[in-house]
Amino acid sequence: MAMILNLETATTNCSVSIANKGEIISLREDNSPNYSHSEQLHIFIEEALKGASLTFKDISAIAVSKGPGSYTGLRIGVSAAKGLCFSLDLPLISVSTLESLAKQGYEKTYDFIIPLLDARRMEVYSAVFDAEGNNIRETRAEIINKDSFLEYAQKGSVLLIGDGAEKCRELLDHPNFSYRSALPTAKEMGVLSYKKFKANDFENVAYFEPYYLKDFMLPSKKS
């Protein structure tokens, strides 16, 4: 049995799932614009366990969405995951936030899927996946312009998915682009975390840090 507790806190969506061999058996989540993760996350963990009629003794590993994403959200999720791993003596698995987000687009066939997370102004975090789910371009923080992702639209159909997709809709006009607003969820983490579990692909609990991608900057105070 491989029962994995998955935590997704990289955006405003606070999401917790439990998966048995990659199949989701319990899910609890809420999207609040106020980032209530610190209040909700541990409650959702308890509710997800209760919903699956499990206790922490039944859990084989803890998986956490590693980023990129919100600095605050990632810190809360990773801190909770590491705390559980230390206290329960469980392995830690990290899952790419953008890879997990991209999985929401595979129910329909596209030649390319580009997950996009809003990074303020016209900037997004993005990666590119092909129709088989292979990561064919590294994760980047980039500013959207009229030529963004054009090289993929010229080769085939492209799904732009995430809370950064609307930024692209305003600028990109190639007919091969499709758009979908979405947020990462622990539901899509199940298959990815189980794949890493089978491969013994675990993080060092003591030294693991979220993947912020760019330096966190405090907003300037208004005079």
mmCIF file of the C-alpha atoms, coordinates in Angstrom:
data_MODEL
# 
_entry.id   MODEL 
# 
loop_
_atom_site.group_PDB 
_atom_site.id 
_atom_site.type_symbol 
_atom_site.label_atom_id 
_atom_site.label_alt_id 
_atom_site.label_comp_id 
_atom_site.label_asym_id 
_atom_site.label_entity_id 
_atom_site.label_seq_id 
_atom_site.pdbx_PDB_ins_code 
_atom_site.Cartn_x 
_atom_site.Cartn_y 
_atom_site.Cartn_z 
_atom_site.occupancy 
_atom_site.B_iso_or_equiv 
_atom_site.pdbx_formal_charge 
_atom_site.auth_seq_id 
_atom_site.auth_comp_id 
_atom_site.auth_asym_id 
_atom_site.auth_atom_id 
_atom_site.pdbx_PDB_model_num 
ATOM 1   C CA . MET A 1 1   ? 0.000   0.000  0.000   1.00 0.00 ? 1   MET A CA 1 
ATOM 2   C CA . ALA A 1 2   ? 1.234   3.495  -0.910  1.00 0.00 ? 2   ALA A CA 1 
ATOM 3   C CA . MET A 1 3   ? -0.953  6.045  0.825   1.00 0.00 ? 3   MET A CA 1 
ATOM 4   C CA . ILE A 1 4   ? 0.348   9.566  0.133   1.00 0.00 ? 4   ILE A CA 1 
ATOM 5   C CA . LEU A 1 5   ? -0.817  12.834 1.677   1.00 0.00 ? 5   LEU A CA 1 
ATOM 6   C CA . ASN A 1 6   ? -0.560  15.626 -0.931  1.00 0.00 ? 6   ASN A CA 1 
ATOM 7   C CA . LEU A 1 7   ? -0.398  19.327 -0.017  1.00 0.00 ? 7   LEU A CA 1 
ATOM 8   C CA . GLU A 1 8   ? -0.923  22.130 -2.564  1.00 0.00 ? 8   GLU A CA 1 
ATOM 9   C CA . THR A 1 9   ? -0.504  25.695 -1.285  1.00 0.00 ? 9   THR A CA 1 
ATOM 10  C CA . ALA A 1 10  ? 1.378   27.456 -4.088  1.00 0.00 ? 10  ALA A CA 1 
ATOM 11  C CA . THR A 1 11  ? -1.536  29.760 -4.960  1.00 0.00 ? 11  THR A CA 1 
ATOM 12  C CA . THR A 1 12  ? -4.698  31.005 -3.251  1.00 0.00 ? 12  THR A CA 1 
ATOM 13  C CA . ASN A 1 13  ? -6.099  27.468 -3.484  1.00 0.00 ? 13  ASN A CA 1 
ATOM 14  C CA . CYS A 1 14  ? -5.428  25.576 -0.248  1.00 0.00 ? 14  CYS A CA 1 
ATOM 15  C CA . SER A 1 15  ? -5.775  21.943 -1.309  1.00 0.00 ? 15  SER A CA 1 
ATOM 16  C CA . VAL A 1 16  ? -5.171  18.591 0.411   1.00 0.00 ? 16  VAL A CA 1 
ATOM 17  C CA . SER A 1 17  ? -5.636  15.116 -1.004  1.00 0.00 ? 17  SER A CA 1 
ATOM 18  C CA . ILE A 1 18  ? -4.917  11.538 -0.039  1.00 0.00 ? 18  ILE A CA 1 
ATOM 19  C CA . ALA A 1 19  ? -4.083  9.101  -2.801  1.00 0.00 ? 19  ALA A CA 1 
ATOM 20  C CA . ASN A 1 20  ? -3.687  5.330  -2.706  1.00 0.00 ? 20  ASN A CA 1 
ATOM 21  C CA . LYS A 1 21  ? -1.275  4.228  -5.439  1.00 0.00 ? 21  LYS A CA 1 
ATOM 22  C CA . GLY A 1 22  ? -1.982  7.463  -7.308  1.00 0.00 ? 22  GLY A CA 1 
ATOM 23  C CA . GLU A 1 23  ? -5.778  7.282  -7.061  1.00 0.00 ? 23  GLU A CA 1 
ATOM 24  C CA . ILE A 1 24  ? -7.414  10.094 -5.105  1.00 0.00 ? 24  ILE A CA 1 
ATOM 25  C CA . ILE A 1 25  ? -9.580  8.772  -2.280  1.00 0.00 ? 25  ILE A CA 1 
ATOM 26  C CA . SER A 1 26  ? -10.072 12.010 -0.334  1.00 0.00 ? 26  SER A CA 1 
ATOM 27  C CA . LEU A 1 27  ? -9.907  15.689 -1.280  1.00 0.00 ? 27  LEU A CA 1 
ATOM 28  C CA . ARG A 1 28  ? -10.435 18.886 0.697   1.00 0.00 ? 28  ARG A CA 1 
ATOM 29  C CA . GLU A 1 29  ? -9.776  22.344 -0.723  1.00 0.00 ? 29  GLU A CA 1 
ATOM 30  C CA . ASP A 1 30  ? -10.868 25.954 -0.741  1.00 0.00 ? 30  ASP A CA 1 
ATOM 31  C CA . ASN A 1 31  ? -9.820  28.917 -2.855  1.00 0.00 ? 31  ASN A CA 1 
ATOM 32  C CA . SER A 1 32  ? -9.741  32.041 -0.738  1.00 0.00 ? 32  SER A CA 1 
ATOM 33  C CA . PRO A 1 33  ? -8.270  35.291 -2.107  1.00 0.00 ? 33  PRO A CA 1 
ATOM 34  C CA . ASN A 1 34  ? -6.968  36.129 1.367   1.00 0.00 ? 34  ASN A CA 1 
ATOM 35  C CA . TYR A 1 35  ? -4.468  33.239 1.599   1.00 0.00 ? 35  TYR A CA 1 
ATOM 36  C CA . SER A 1 36  ? -6.022  31.564 4.643   1.00 0.00 ? 36  SER A CA 1 
ATOM 37  C CA . HIS A 1 37  ? -3.647  28.597 4.362   1.00 0.00 ? 37  HIS A CA 1 
ATOM 38  C CA . SER A 1 38  ? -2.219  29.043 7.840   1.00 0.00 ? 38  SER A CA 1 
ATOM 39  C CA . GLU A 1 39  ? -5.700  28.624 9.318   1.00 0.00 ? 39  GLU A CA 1 
ATOM 40  C CA . GLN A 1 40  ? -7.058  26.018 6.911   1.00 0.00 ? 40  GLN A CA 1 
ATOM 41  C CA . LEU A 1 41  ? -4.233  23.663 5.973   1.00 0.00 ? 41  LEU A CA 1 
ATOM 42  C CA . HIS A 1 42  ? -4.025  21.524 9.108   1.00 0.00 ? 42  HIS A CA 1 
ATOM 43  C CA . ILE A 1 43  ? -7.815  21.455 9.382   1.00 0.00 ? 43  ILE A CA 1 
ATOM 44  C CA . PHE A 1 44  ? -8.031  20.194 5.798   1.00 0.00 ? 44  PHE A CA 1 
ATOM 45  C CA . ILE A 1 45  ? -5.413  17.528 6.529   1.00 0.00 ? 45  ILE A CA 1 
ATOM 46  C CA . GLU A 1 46  ? -7.465  16.215 9.437   1.00 0.00 ? 46  GLU A CA 1 
ATOM 47  C CA . GLU A 1 47  ? -10.663 16.341 7.371   1.00 0.00 ? 47  GLU A CA 1 
ATOM 48  C CA . ALA A 1 48  ? -9.039  14.544 4.432   1.00 0.00 ? 48  ALA A CA 1 
ATOM 49  C CA . LEU A 1 49  ? -7.838  11.768 6.748   1.00 0.00 ? 49  LEU A CA 1 
ATOM 50  C CA . LYS A 1 50  ? -11.267 11.491 8.333   1.00 0.00 ? 50  LYS A CA 1 
ATOM 51  C CA . GLY A 1 51  ? -12.932 11.430 4.911   1.00 0.00 ? 51  GLY A CA 1 
ATOM 52  C CA . ALA A 1 52  ? -10.783 8.465  3.917   1.00 0.00 ? 52  ALA A CA 1 
ATOM 53  C CA . SER A 1 53  ? -11.221 6.747  7.315   1.00 0.00 ? 53  SER A CA 1 
ATOM 54  C CA . LEU A 1 54  ? -7.466  6.901  7.876   1.00 0.00 ? 54  LEU A CA 1 
ATOM 55  C CA . THR A 1 55  ? -5.019  8.104  10.505  1.00 0.00 ? 55  THR A CA 1 
ATOM 56  C CA . PHE A 1 56  ? -1.452  9.342  10.151  1.00 0.00 ? 56  PHE A CA 1 
ATOM 57  C CA . LYS A 1 57  ? -0.304  5.782  10.855  1.00 0.00 ? 57  LYS A CA 1 
ATOM 58  C CA . ASP A 1 58  ? -1.705  4.777  7.452   1.00 0.00 ? 58  ASP A CA 1 
ATOM 59  C CA . ILE A 1 59  ? 0.279   7.383  5.519   1.00 0.00 ? 59  ILE A CA 1 
ATOM 60  C CA . SER A 1 60  ? 3.362   6.237  3.585   1.00 0.00 ? 60  SER A CA 1 
ATOM 61  C CA . ALA A 1 61  ? 4.759   9.629  2.507   1.00 0.00 ? 61  ALA A CA 1 
ATOM 62  C CA . ILE A 1 62  ? 4.050   13.360 2.421   1.00 0.00 ? 62  ILE A CA 1 
ATOM 63  C CA . ALA A 1 63  ? 4.066   15.190 -0.919  1.00 0.00 ? 63  ALA A CA 1 
ATOM 64  C CA . VAL A 1 64  ? 4.148   18.962 -1.307  1.00 0.00 ? 64  VAL A CA 1 
ATOM 65  C CA . SER A 1 65  ? 3.816   21.281 -4.268  1.00 0.00 ? 65  SER A CA 1 
ATOM 66  C CA . LYS A 1 66  ? 7.279   22.810 -4.512  1.00 0.00 ? 66  LYS A CA 1 
ATOM 67  C CA . GLY A 1 67  ? 6.590   25.870 -6.690  1.00 0.00 ? 67  GLY A CA 1 
ATOM 68  C CA . PRO A 1 68  ? 6.961   28.231 -8.297  1.00 0.00 ? 68  PRO A CA 1 
ATOM 69  C CA . GLY A 1 69  ? 4.149   30.240 -6.758  1.00 0.00 ? 69  GLY A CA 1 
ATOM 70  C CA . SER A 1 70  ? 3.281   32.457 -3.818  1.00 0.00 ? 70  SER A CA 1 
ATOM 71  C CA . TYR A 1 71  ? 6.149   32.928 -1.393  1.00 0.00 ? 71  TYR A CA 1 
ATOM 72  C CA . THR A 1 72  ? 3.808   32.821 1.587   1.00 0.00 ? 72  THR A CA 1 
ATOM 73  C CA . GLY A 1 73  ? 1.784   29.882 0.306   1.00 0.00 ? 73  GLY A CA 1 
ATOM 74  C CA . LEU A 1 74  ? 4.859   27.804 -0.502  1.00 0.00 ? 74  LEU A CA 1 
ATOM 75  C CA . ARG A 1 75  ? 6.434   28.495 2.895   1.00 0.00 ? 75  ARG A CA 1 
ATOM 76  C CA . ILE A 1 76  ? 3.299   27.354 4.701   1.00 0.00 ? 76  ILE A CA 1 
ATOM 77  C CA . GLY A 1 77  ? 2.941   24.167 2.663   1.00 0.00 ? 77  GLY A CA 1 
ATOM 78  C CA . VAL A 1 78  ? 6.588   23.154 2.830   1.00 0.00 ? 78  VAL A CA 1 
ATOM 79  C CA . SER A 1 79  ? 6.835   23.925 6.549   1.00 0.00 ? 79  SER A CA 1 
ATOM 80  C CA . ALA A 1 80  ? 3.781   21.766 7.237   1.00 0.00 ? 80  ALA A CA 1 
ATOM 81  C CA . ALA A 1 81  ? 5.085   18.927 5.057   1.00 0.00 ? 81  ALA A CA 1 
ATOM 82  C CA . LYS A 1 82  ? 8.518   18.960 6.682   1.00 0.00 ? 82  LYS A CA 1 
ATOM 83  C CA . GLY A 1 83  ? 7.004   19.073 10.154  1.00 0.00 ? 83  GLY A CA 1 
ATOM 84  C CA . LEU A 1 84  ? 4.866   16.038 9.416   1.00 0.00 ? 84  LEU A CA 1 
ATOM 85  C CA . CYS A 1 85  ? 7.812   14.168 7.919   1.00 0.00 ? 85  CYS A CA 1 
ATOM 86  C CA . PHE A 1 86  ? 9.969   14.848 10.976  1.00 0.00 ? 86  PHE A CA 1 
ATOM 87  C CA . SER A 1 87  ? 7.293   13.940 13.501  1.00 0.00 ? 87  SER A CA 1 
ATOM 88  C CA . LEU A 1 88  ? 6.018   10.845 11.661  1.00 0.00 ? 88  LEU A CA 1 
ATOM 89  C CA . ASP A 1 89  ? 9.381   9.724  10.235  1.00 0.00 ? 89  ASP A CA 1 
ATOM 90  C CA . LEU A 1 90  ? 8.014   9.741  6.683   1.00 0.00 ? 90  LEU A CA 1 
ATOM 91  C CA . PRO A 1 91  ? 9.725   10.495 3.351   1.00 0.00 ? 91  PRO A CA 1 
ATOM 92  C CA . LEU A 1 92  ? 9.159   13.846 1.656   1.00 0.00 ? 92  LEU A CA 1 
ATOM 93  C CA . ILE A 1 93  ? 8.185   14.089 -2.008  1.00 0.00 ? 93  ILE A CA 1 
ATOM 94  C CA . SER A 1 94  ? 8.189   17.343 -3.988  1.00 0.00 ? 94  SER A CA 1 
ATOM 95  C CA . VAL A 1 95  ? 5.931   17.853 -7.005  1.00 0.00 ? 95  VAL A CA 1 
ATOM 96  C CA . SER A 1 96  ? 6.332   20.566 -9.620  1.00 0.00 ? 96  SER A CA 1 
ATOM 97  C CA . THR A 1 97  ? 3.441   23.010 -9.308  1.00 0.00 ? 97  THR A CA 1 
ATOM 98  C CA . LEU A 1 98  ? 3.401   23.711 -13.039 1.00 0.00 ? 98  LEU A CA 1 
ATOM 99  C CA . GLU A 1 99  ? 3.533   20.026 -13.994 1.00 0.00 ? 99  GLU A CA 1 
ATOM 100 C CA . SER A 1 100 ? 0.601   19.357 -11.693 1.00 0.00 ? 100 SER A CA 1 
ATOM 101 C CA . LEU A 1 101 ? -1.329  22.298 -13.183 1.00 0.00 ? 101 LEU A CA 1 
ATOM 102 C CA . ALA A 1 102 ? -0.644  21.071 -16.719 1.00 0.00 ? 102 ALA A CA 1 
ATOM 103 C CA . LYS A 1 103 ? -2.313  17.742 -15.938 1.00 0.00 ? 103 LYS A CA 1 
ATOM 104 C CA . GLN A 1 104 ? -5.678  19.516 -15.816 1.00 0.00 ? 104 GLN A CA 1 
ATOM 105 C CA . GLY A 1 105 ? -5.429  20.033 -19.572 1.00 0.00 ? 105 GLY A CA 1 
ATOM 106 C CA . TYR A 1 106 ? -4.992  16.458 -20.748 1.00 0.00 ? 106 TYR A CA 1 
ATOM 107 C CA . GLU A 1 107 ? -8.648  15.431 -20.988 1.00 0.00 ? 107 GLU A CA 1 
ATOM 108 C CA . LYS A 1 108 ? -8.579  16.982 -24.470 1.00 0.00 ? 108 LYS A CA 1 
ATOM 109 C CA . THR A 1 109 ? -5.757  16.527 -26.959 1.00 0.00 ? 109 THR A CA 1 
ATOM 110 C CA . TYR A 1 110 ? -3.488  19.494 -27.532 1.00 0.00 ? 110 TYR A CA 1 
ATOM 111 C CA . ASP A 1 111 ? -0.055  19.459 -29.144 1.00 0.00 ? 111 ASP A CA 1 
ATOM 112 C CA . PHE A 1 112 ? 1.309   21.614 -26.340 1.00 0.00 ? 112 PHE A CA 1 
ATOM 113 C CA . ILE A 1 113 ? 0.155   22.544 -22.843 1.00 0.00 ? 113 ILE A CA 1 
ATOM 114 C CA . ILE A 1 114 ? 1.595   25.631 -21.206 1.00 0.00 ? 114 ILE A CA 1 
ATOM 115 C CA . PRO A 1 115 ? 0.752   26.109 -17.507 1.00 0.00 ? 115 PRO A CA 1 
ATOM 116 C CA . LEU A 1 116 ? 0.900   29.733 -16.396 1.00 0.00 ? 116 LEU A CA 1 
ATOM 117 C CA . LEU A 1 117 ? 0.864   31.153 -12.882 1.00 0.00 ? 117 LEU A CA 1 
ATOM 118 C CA . ASP A 1 118 ? 0.301   34.853 -12.328 1.00 0.00 ? 118 ASP A CA 1 
ATOM 119 C CA . ALA A 1 119 ? 3.464   36.572 -11.065 1.00 0.00 ? 119 ALA A CA 1 
ATOM 120 C CA . ARG A 1 120 ? 2.026   40.135 -10.964 1.00 0.00 ? 120 ARG A CA 1 
ATOM 121 C CA . ARG A 1 121 ? 1.899   42.804 -13.658 1.00 0.00 ? 121 ARG A CA 1 
ATOM 122 C CA . MET A 1 122 ? 2.417   41.110 -17.039 1.00 0.00 ? 122 MET A CA 1 
ATOM 123 C CA . GLU A 1 123 ? 4.786   38.479 -15.658 1.00 0.00 ? 123 GLU A CA 1 
ATOM 124 C CA . VAL A 1 124 ? 4.025   34.769 -15.341 1.00 0.00 ? 124 VAL A CA 1 
ATOM 125 C CA . TYR A 1 125 ? 5.717   31.572 -14.261 1.00 0.00 ? 125 TYR A CA 1 
ATOM 126 C CA . SER A 1 126 ? 5.533   29.118 -17.139 1.00 0.00 ? 126 SER A CA 1 
ATOM 127 C CA . ALA A 1 127 ? 6.745   25.797 -18.514 1.00 0.00 ? 127 ALA A CA 1 
ATOM 128 C CA . VAL A 1 128 ? 5.926   23.864 -21.690 1.00 0.00 ? 128 VAL A CA 1 
ATOM 129 C CA . PHE A 1 129 ? 4.742   20.261 -21.989 1.00 0.00 ? 129 PHE A CA 1 
ATOM 130 C CA . ASP A 1 130 ? 4.022   18.166 -25.083 1.00 0.00 ? 130 ASP A CA 1 
ATOM 131 C CA . ALA A 1 131 ? 0.967   16.001 -25.718 1.00 0.00 ? 131 ALA A CA 1 
ATOM 132 C CA . GLU A 1 132 ? 2.544   13.070 -23.828 1.00 0.00 ? 132 GLU A CA 1 
ATOM 133 C CA . GLY A 1 133 ? 3.225   15.148 -20.731 1.00 0.00 ? 133 GLY A CA 1 
ATOM 134 C CA . ASN A 1 134 ? 6.958   15.533 -21.304 1.00 0.00 ? 134 ASN A CA 1 
ATOM 135 C CA . ASN A 1 135 ? 8.498   18.771 -20.059 1.00 0.00 ? 135 ASN A CA 1 
ATOM 136 C CA . ILE A 1 136 ? 10.068  20.221 -23.213 1.00 0.00 ? 136 ILE A CA 1 
ATOM 137 C CA . ARG A 1 137 ? 10.988  23.688 -21.922 1.00 0.00 ? 137 ARG A CA 1 
ATOM 138 C CA . GLU A 1 138 ? 12.285  24.700 -18.515 1.00 0.00 ? 138 GLU A CA 1 
ATOM 139 C CA . THR A 1 139 ? 10.338  26.737 -16.004 1.00 0.00 ? 139 THR A CA 1 
ATOM 140 C CA . ARG A 1 140 ? 10.748  30.483 -16.403 1.00 0.00 ? 140 ARG A CA 1 
ATOM 141 C CA . ALA A 1 141 ? 9.573   33.778 -14.993 1.00 0.00 ? 141 ALA A CA 1 
ATOM 142 C CA . GLU A 1 142 ? 8.799   35.838 -18.076 1.00 0.00 ? 142 GLU A CA 1 
ATOM 143 C CA . ILE A 1 143 ? 6.977   38.949 -19.215 1.00 0.00 ? 143 ILE A CA 1 
ATOM 144 C CA . ILE A 1 144 ? 4.138   38.279 -21.651 1.00 0.00 ? 144 ILE A CA 1 
ATOM 145 C CA . ASN A 1 145 ? 4.237   40.072 -25.017 1.00 0.00 ? 145 ASN A CA 1 
ATOM 146 C CA . LYS A 1 146 ? 2.533   39.573 -28.385 1.00 0.00 ? 146 LYS A CA 1 
ATOM 147 C CA . ASP A 1 147 ? 5.151   37.019 -29.493 1.00 0.00 ? 147 ASP A CA 1 
ATOM 148 C CA . SER A 1 148 ? 5.053   34.849 -26.363 1.00 0.00 ? 148 SER A CA 1 
ATOM 149 C CA . PHE A 1 149 ? 4.763   31.108 -27.112 1.00 0.00 ? 149 PHE A CA 1 
ATOM 150 C CA . LEU A 1 150 ? 4.282   31.860 -30.824 1.00 0.00 ? 150 LEU A CA 1 
ATOM 151 C CA . GLU A 1 151 ? 6.808   29.193 -31.792 1.00 0.00 ? 151 GLU A CA 1 
ATOM 152 C CA . TYR A 1 152 ? 4.510   26.518 -30.343 1.00 0.00 ? 152 TYR A CA 1 
ATOM 153 C CA . ALA A 1 153 ? 1.315   27.928 -31.900 1.00 0.00 ? 153 ALA A CA 1 
ATOM 154 C CA . GLN A 1 154 ? 3.019   27.788 -35.281 1.00 0.00 ? 154 GLN A CA 1 
ATOM 155 C CA . LYS A 1 155 ? 3.568   24.043 -34.800 1.00 0.00 ? 155 LYS A CA 1 
ATOM 156 C CA . GLY A 1 156 ? 0.149   22.979 -33.463 1.00 0.00 ? 156 GLY A CA 1 
ATOM 157 C CA . SER A 1 157 ? -2.635  23.520 -30.951 1.00 0.00 ? 157 SER A CA 1 
ATOM 158 C CA . VAL A 1 158 ? -1.667  25.102 -27.632 1.00 0.00 ? 158 VAL A CA 1 
ATOM 159 C CA . LEU A 1 159 ? -3.574  25.213 -24.349 1.00 0.00 ? 159 LEU A CA 1 
ATOM 160 C CA . LEU A 1 160 ? -2.614  28.051 -22.019 1.00 0.00 ? 160 LEU A CA 1 
ATOM 161 C CA . ILE A 1 161 ? -3.872  27.042 -18.581 1.00 0.00 ? 161 ILE A CA 1 
ATOM 162 C CA . GLY A 1 162 ? -3.716  28.712 -15.191 1.00 0.00 ? 162 GLY A CA 1 
ATOM 163 C CA . ASP A 1 163 ? -4.511  32.004 -13.518 1.00 0.00 ? 163 ASP A CA 1 
ATOM 164 C CA . GLY A 1 164 ? -2.013  33.650 -15.870 1.00 0.00 ? 164 GLY A CA 1 
ATOM 165 C CA . ALA A 1 165 ? -3.904  32.589 -19.005 1.00 0.00 ? 165 ALA A CA 1 
ATOM 166 C CA . GLU A 1 166 ? -6.102  35.702 -19.089 1.00 0.00 ? 166 GLU A CA 1 
ATOM 167 C CA . LYS A 1 167 ? -3.024  37.905 -19.418 1.00 0.00 ? 167 LYS A CA 1 
ATOM 168 C CA . CYS A 1 168 ? -2.145  35.998 -22.567 1.00 0.00 ? 168 CYS A CA 1 
ATOM 169 C CA . ARG A 1 169 ? -5.663  36.195 -23.998 1.00 0.00 ? 169 ARG A CA 1 
ATOM 170 C CA . GLU A 1 170 ? -5.337  39.982 -24.016 1.00 0.00 ? 170 GLU A CA 1 
ATOM 171 C CA . LEU A 1 171 ? -2.182  39.932 -26.142 1.00 0.00 ? 171 LEU A CA 1 
ATOM 172 C CA . LEU A 1 172 ? -1.991  36.715 -28.173 1.00 0.00 ? 172 LEU A CA 1 
ATOM 173 C CA . ASP A 1 173 ? -4.141  36.399 -31.292 1.00 0.00 ? 173 ASP A CA 1 
ATOM 174 C CA . HIS A 1 174 ? -2.934  33.220 -33.033 1.00 0.00 ? 174 HIS A CA 1 
ATOM 175 C CA . PRO A 1 175 ? -5.911  30.888 -33.750 1.00 0.00 ? 175 PRO A CA 1 
ATOM 176 C CA . ASN A 1 176 ? -4.069  27.851 -32.334 1.00 0.00 ? 176 ASN A CA 1 
ATOM 177 C CA . PHE A 1 177 ? -4.157  29.251 -28.799 1.00 0.00 ? 177 PHE A CA 1 
ATOM 178 C CA . SER A 1 178 ? -6.843  28.084 -26.356 1.00 0.00 ? 178 SER A CA 1 
ATOM 179 C CA . TYR A 1 179 ? -7.216  29.487 -22.839 1.00 0.00 ? 179 TYR A CA 1 
ATOM 180 C CA . ARG A 1 180 ? -8.415  28.109 -19.530 1.00 0.00 ? 180 ARG A CA 1 
ATOM 181 C CA . SER A 1 181 ? -8.422  29.722 -16.117 1.00 0.00 ? 181 SER A CA 1 
ATOM 182 C CA . ALA A 1 182 ? -7.403  27.216 -13.418 1.00 0.00 ? 182 ALA A CA 1 
ATOM 183 C CA . LEU A 1 183 ? -5.421  26.829 -10.217 1.00 0.00 ? 183 LEU A CA 1 
ATOM 184 C CA . PRO A 1 184 ? -3.175  23.971 -9.075  1.00 0.00 ? 184 PRO A CA 1 
ATOM 185 C CA . THR A 1 185 ? -4.927  21.404 -6.901  1.00 0.00 ? 185 THR A CA 1 
ATOM 186 C CA . ALA A 1 186 ? -3.817  18.411 -4.850  1.00 0.00 ? 186 ALA A CA 1 
ATOM 187 C CA . LYS A 1 187 ? -6.109  16.264 -6.982  1.00 0.00 ? 187 LYS A CA 1 
ATOM 188 C CA . GLU A 1 188 ? -3.569  16.253 -9.811  1.00 0.00 ? 188 GLU A CA 1 
ATOM 189 C CA . MET A 1 189 ? -0.675  15.554 -7.456  1.00 0.00 ? 189 MET A CA 1 
ATOM 190 C CA . GLY A 1 190 ? -1.689  11.945 -6.785  1.00 0.00 ? 190 GLY A CA 1 
ATOM 191 C CA . VAL A 1 191 ? -0.241  10.340 -9.923  1.00 0.00 ? 191 VAL A CA 1 
ATOM 192 C CA . LEU A 1 192 ? 2.896   12.481 -9.847  1.00 0.00 ? 192 LEU A CA 1 
ATOM 193 C CA . SER A 1 193 ? 3.711   11.852 -6.192  1.00 0.00 ? 193 SER A CA 1 
ATOM 194 C CA . TYR A 1 194 ? 3.091   8.100  -6.570  1.00 0.00 ? 194 TYR A CA 1 
ATOM 195 C CA . LYS A 1 195 ? 5.488   7.964  -9.524  1.00 0.00 ? 195 LYS A CA 1 
ATOM 196 C CA . LYS A 1 196 ? 8.207   9.522  -7.373  1.00 0.00 ? 196 LYS A CA 1 
ATOM 197 C CA . PHE A 1 197 ? 7.330   7.249  -4.453  1.00 0.00 ? 197 PHE A CA 1 
ATOM 198 C CA . LYS A 1 198 ? 7.858   4.143  -6.594  1.00 0.00 ? 198 LYS A CA 1 
ATOM 199 C CA . ALA A 1 199 ? 11.210  5.502  -7.755  1.00 0.00 ? 199 ALA A CA 1 
ATOM 200 C CA . ASN A 1 200 ? 12.294  6.350  -4.180  1.00 0.00 ? 200 ASN A CA 1 
ATOM 201 C CA . ASP A 1 201 ? 12.702  9.928  -5.402  1.00 0.00 ? 201 ASP A CA 1 
ATOM 202 C CA . PHE A 1 202 ? 12.625  11.676 -2.042  1.00 0.00 ? 202 PHE A CA 1 
ATOM 203 C CA . GLU A 1 203 ? 13.845  15.049 -0.777  1.00 0.00 ? 203 GLU A CA 1 
ATOM 204 C CA . ASN A 1 204 ? 16.206  15.679 2.110   1.00 0.00 ? 204 ASN A CA 1 
ATOM 205 C CA . VAL A 1 205 ? 13.728  16.809 4.753   1.00 0.00 ? 205 VAL A CA 1 
ATOM 206 C CA . ALA A 1 206 ? 16.256  18.941 6.604   1.00 0.00 ? 206 ALA A CA 1 
ATOM 207 C CA . TYR A 1 207 ? 17.484  20.923 3.604   1.00 0.00 ? 207 TYR A CA 1 
ATOM 208 C CA . PHE A 1 208 ? 14.573  21.019 1.165   1.00 0.00 ? 208 PHE A CA 1 
ATOM 209 C CA . GLU A 1 209 ? 13.366  24.507 0.213   1.00 0.00 ? 209 GLU A CA 1 
ATOM 210 C CA . PRO A 1 210 ? 10.539  25.636 -2.082  1.00 0.00 ? 210 PRO A CA 1 
ATOM 211 C CA . TYR A 1 211 ? 11.313  26.553 -5.677  1.00 0.00 ? 211 TYR A CA 1 
ATOM 212 C CA . TYR A 1 212 ? 10.681  30.311 -5.607  1.00 0.00 ? 212 TYR A CA 1 
ATOM 213 C CA . LEU A 1 213 ? 12.245  30.919 -9.048  1.00 0.00 ? 213 LEU A CA 1 
ATOM 214 C CA . LYS A 1 214 ? 12.775  34.619 -8.357  1.00 0.00 ? 214 LYS A CA 1 
ATOM 215 C CA . ASP A 1 215 ? 13.620  36.594 -5.237  1.00 0.00 ? 215 ASP A CA 1 
ATOM 216 C CA . PHE A 1 216 ? 10.717  37.527 -3.027  1.00 0.00 ? 216 PHE A CA 1 
ATOM 217 C CA . MET A 1 217 ? 10.228  41.283 -2.904  1.00 0.00 ? 217 MET A CA 1 
ATOM 218 C CA . LEU A 1 218 ? 8.264   43.045 -0.181  1.00 0.00 ? 218 LEU A CA 1 
ATOM 219 C CA . PRO A 1 219 ? 5.780   45.601 -1.518  1.00 0.00 ? 219 PRO A CA 1 
ATOM 220 C CA . SER A 1 220 ? 6.943   49.161 -0.990  1.00 0.00 ? 220 SER A CA 1 
ATOM 221 C CA . LYS A 1 221 ? 5.166   51.189 1.651   1.00 0.00 ? 221 LYS A CA 1 
ATOM 222 C CA . LYS A 1 222 ? 2.939   53.990 0.457   1.00 0.00 ? 222 LYS A CA 1 
ATOM 223 C CA . SER A 1 223 ? 3.875   57.383 1.779   1.00 0.00 ? 223 SER A CA 1 
# 
